Amino acid sequence: MKIFNADKQNDYKWAMVIDLDRCDGCGACVIGCQTENNVPTVGQDDVATGRSMHWIRIERYIEGEYPNVKVRFLPMMCQHCEAAPCESVCPVYATYHNDEGLNVQVYNRCIGTRFCGNNCPYSVRFFNWWDPSFDEATRNQLNPDVSVRERGIMEKCSFCMQRIRRGKDHAKDEGRPVKDGDIQPACAQTCPTGAITFGNINDHESKVHEMVHGKRAYRLFEEKGTHPSVYYLKGGAENVF
């Protein structure tokens, strides 16, 4: 599979691969992401009105014809598109694409127009409708490396950018490039089945680079020309890697 606009001059281009044969829909990635990134819990009533906040959602779909059907699951987060539709419509340049393949969201620049959310074909951007509140029991568990977002801005998956920076700083201190496996987003770390793999796609020795060139790899809505940095491996025993 051809990688769109891979910058060969840049050392890092981050990508994620999700093996749908391994995903059992347990939701551990959702909770891991929520805990790592200080995502507030909104409650049943707000979820019912379409105001959910989880940066990852588990899509469920069914393969086959009755009675021979199989339920499968697909984790959906920000796809970090190379040609991201959200970036071109932001009037204050709060979202942009950096040189490492990340779709960055600058929280203190966002004015909450929600244009980016309306223009996202994957519906993975979320508007903060309220000032987040954390009770005393959970306040001490907040991640000090991640800001607590205020009401009136858009937020989304960042590939755990704080972990990427920490991994790069650690490698720099040791005078070496980031090794494959040095950096794990919270979702990949928490996944009990190892369905999520994260790494540098410009490293030809990385697991991610190998997986995205396999027969099972595909990207969502490729016909839209967004060129996501999240790849999925087709489910089904007949699909061999």
C-alpha positions in Angstrom: 0.0 0.0 0.0 1.4 3.4 -1.0 1.8 5.8 1.9 0.6 9.3 1.0 3.1 12.1 1.2 5.5 10.3 3.5 8.3 12.8 4.3 11.5 10.9 3.9 13.5 13.8 5.2 11.7 13.8 8.5 12.8 11.3 11.2 9.4 10.7 12.6 5.9 10.2 11.2 3.6 8.6 13.7 0.9 6.1 12.8 -1.3 3.6 14.4 -2.5 0.1 13.3 -5.5 -1.6 14.8 -6.0 -5.4 14.3 -9.7 -5.9 14.1 -9.2 -9.7 14.5 -7.8 -9.0 18.0 -10.3 -6.3 19.1 -13.0 -7.8 21.3 -14.8 -4.5 22.1 -13.9 -4.5 25.8 -13.5 -0.7 26.0 -10.2 -0.8 27.9 -8.7 1.6 25.4 -11.6 4.1 26.0 -10.9 4.1 29.8 -7.2 4.2 29.4 -7.5 7.3 27.1 -10.0 8.9 29.5 -7.6 8.5 32.4 -4.5 9.6 30.6 -5.9 12.7 29.0 -8.2 14.0 31.8 -11.4 13.4 29.8 -14.4 14.2 32.1 -17.3 11.8 32.6 -20.5 13.4 31.3 -23.3 11.0 32.3 -26.1 9.2 30.6 -28.3 12.3 30.0 -25.7 14.2 28.1 -24.6 11.1 26.1 -28.3 10.7 25.1 -28.3 14.3 23.7 -25.2 13.7 21.7 -22.7 15.4 24.1 -20.4 12.5 24.7 -16.7 13.3 25.5 -14.8 10.1 25.1 -12.0 10.5 22.5 -12.4 6.9 21.4 -15.7 5.1 20.6 -16.2 1.4 19.8 -18.1 0.9 16.6 -20.0 -2.4 16.3 -20.8 -4.0 13.0 -22.0 -7.4 11.9 -20.5 -9.6 9.2 -22.3 -12.4 7.4 -25.9 -13.4 6.8 -28.3 -14.7 9.5 -27.9 -17.2 11.1 -24.1 -17.2 10.3 -23.3 -13.8 11.6 -20.3 -12.5 13.6 -20.2 -9.3 15.6 -17.0 -7.3 15.2 -15.7 -4.1 16.8 -13.8 -1.1 15.4 -12.2 1.5 17.7 -12.7 4.9 16.2 -10.5 7.9 17.2 -9.1 11.0 15.4 -7.5 9.6 12.3 -4.8 12.3 12.1 -5.4 12.7 8.4 -2.7 14.0 6.1 -5.3 16.0 4.2 -7.5 16.8 7.2 -10.8 18.5 6.3 -10.9 20.0 9.8 -7.8 22.1 9.3 -8.9 24.1 6.3 -12.1 25.4 8.0 -10.7 26.6 11.3 -10.8 30.4 11.3 -8.2 30.8 14.1 -5.8 28.1 13.0 -6.4 26.1 16.2 -5.9 22.8 14.4 -3.0 22.2 12.0 -0.8 19.3 10.8 2.7 19.2 12.1 5.7 17.7 10.4 5.4 14.4 12.4 2.1 13.5 10.9 0.0 14.6 13.9 -3.2 16.6 13.7 -2.6 19.1 16.5 -5.3 20.9 18.5 -4.2 24.1 20.2 -6.7 24.5 23.0 -5.9 28.0 24.1 -6.4 29.2 20.5 -9.8 27.5 19.9 -12.9 29.7 20.0 -15.4 26.9 19.7 -16.9 27.6 16.3 -17.3 23.8 15.8 -16.5 24.1 12.1 -13.8 21.4 12.4 -16.3 19.0 14.0 -18.9 19.6 11.3 -16.2 19.0 8.6 -14.8 15.8 10.1 -16.2 12.7 8.2 -15.3 10.5 11.1 -17.2 12.4 13.8 -14.3 12.2 16.3 -14.1 15.8 17.5 -16.0 16.8 20.6 -17.2 20.1 21.9 -16.9 20.9 25.6 -20.3 22.0 26.6 -19.4 22.7 30.3 -16.6 23.4 32.6 -15.3 20.0 33.6 -15.7 19.1 37.3 -13.8 16.3 39.1 -14.8 15.2 42.6 -12.1 15.0 45.3 -11.6 11.3 44.8 -10.7 11.7 41.1 -9.0 15.1 41.2 -5.8 13.6 42.6 -5.7 11.2 39.6 -5.5 13.9 37.0 -2.5 13.7 34.7 -0.3 16.8 35.4 1.2 16.5 31.8 -2.2 17.2 30.2 -4.3 20.4 30.6 -7.9 20.3 31.8 -9.9 21.9 29.0 -12.4 24.6 29.6 -15.9 25.0 28.4 -16.4 26.1 24.8 -13.6 24.4 22.9 -13.1 21.4 20.7 -11.0 18.5 21.8 -10.0 15.1 20.4 -7.4 12.3 20.4 -3.8 13.5 20.3 -2.0 10.2 20.0 -1.0 11.0 23.6 1.4 13.7 22.4 2.7 14.1 26.0 4.0 10.6 25.8 5.5 11.2 22.4 7.4 14.2 23.7 8.6 12.3 26.8 9.8 9.4 24.6 11.7 11.8 22.3 13.2 13.7 25.2 14.4 10.4 26.8 16.0 9.3 23.5 17.6 12.6 23.0 19.1 12.5 26.5 20.6 9.1 25.6 21.9 10.5 22.3 19.9 8.1 20.0 16.7 8.2 17.9 13.4 6.8 19.3 13.4 3.0 19.1 10.4 1.1 18.0 8.2 0.4 21.0 9.6 3.3 23.1 6.3 5.2 22.8 2.9 3.7 23.6 -0.3 5.8 23.7 -2.6 5.0 26.6 -5.0 3.0 24.4 -2.2 0.7 23.1 -0.8 0.2 26.6 -4.2 -0.7 28.0 -5.4 -3.0 25.3 -5.4 -6.6 26.8 -5.3 -8.3 23.4 -2.5 -6.2 21.9 -4.8 -5.1 19.0 -3.3 -1.5 18.9 0.2 -0.9 17.6 1.8 2.6 17.5 5.1 3.7 15.9 7.1 5.6 13.4 6.0 4.7 9.9 9.2 6.3 8.5 11.2 3.6 10.3 11.2 0.7 7.8 12.1 -1.7 10.6 9.1 -0.8 12.8 6.1 -3.0 13.3 3.8 -0.3 12.0 5.7 0.0 8.7 5.5 -3.7 8.2 1.8 -3.9 9.1 0.6 -1.1 6.8 2.2 -2.8 3.8 0.4 -6.1 4.5 -2.5 -7.5 2.6 -5.0 -6.8 5.4 -4.3 -3.1 5.9 -6.8 -0.5 4.9 -7.9 3.0 5.9 -11.4 4.3 6.5 -13.2 6.4 3.8 -10.1 6.3 1.6 -12.3 7.5 -1.3 -12.6 10.8 0.4 -8.9 11.5 0.0 -8.2 12.3 3.7 -5.3 9.9 3.9 -5.6 8.9 7.6 -2.6 7.9 9.8 -4.7 5.2 11.4 -4.7 1.9 9.6 -7.0 -1.1 10.3 -6.3 -4.8 9.6 -9.2 -6.6 8.2 -10.9 -9.2 10.4 -11.6 -12.7 9.3 -9.5 -15.9 9.3 -9.5 -15.8 5.5 -7.5 -12.6 5.6 -3.9 -13.6 6.1 -1.2 -11.0 6.9 
